Amino acid sequence: MPRVVHFEIHAGDPVRAVKFYQTLFGWNFQKWEGPMEYWVVITGADDQPGINGGLMRRHGEIDGQAVIAYVCTVDVADVDASLKTALDNGAQIALPKVAIPGVGWLVYCKDTEGNIFGMMQNDPSAQ
């Protein structure tokens, strides 16, 4: 059964957001060395319940088009098949499928209620 494995915080000012969450929750942030501006969020020890996430610069202005929420991402075996199932059941594409180099394939959808969620297929060869 697919599970939520990751969340993302979209921020207009990532450095300000890092400071906020470090101060509020004590979360640790590690700048990702990949080709995009991204921070890995460590929310606690691996032996405790919970998930880790990421923080990225928001794409777009806060005008109804940009993501302004925490986005939970679900691990799926086949992102194309899962996207088709989502669309066939009333979802809309919020962010088309993109490669996260060295990680996998990611797509964001809006569910039938307008909530954004992500689906990620693990694929280290993604470019």
SULVEN-V477159 format. One record per helix or strand of 3 or more residues. SS is the DSSP state (h for helix, s for strand). FROM is the first residue (numbers start at 1). TO is the last residue. If there is no record, write none. Layout:
BEGIN
ss: (SS:SS)
from: (FROM:FROM)
to: (TO:TO)
END
This chain:
BEGIN
ss: (s:h:s:s:s:s:h:s:s:s)
from: (4:14:28:38:53:70:79:92:104:116)
to: (11:25:31:42:57:75:88:100:110:122)
END
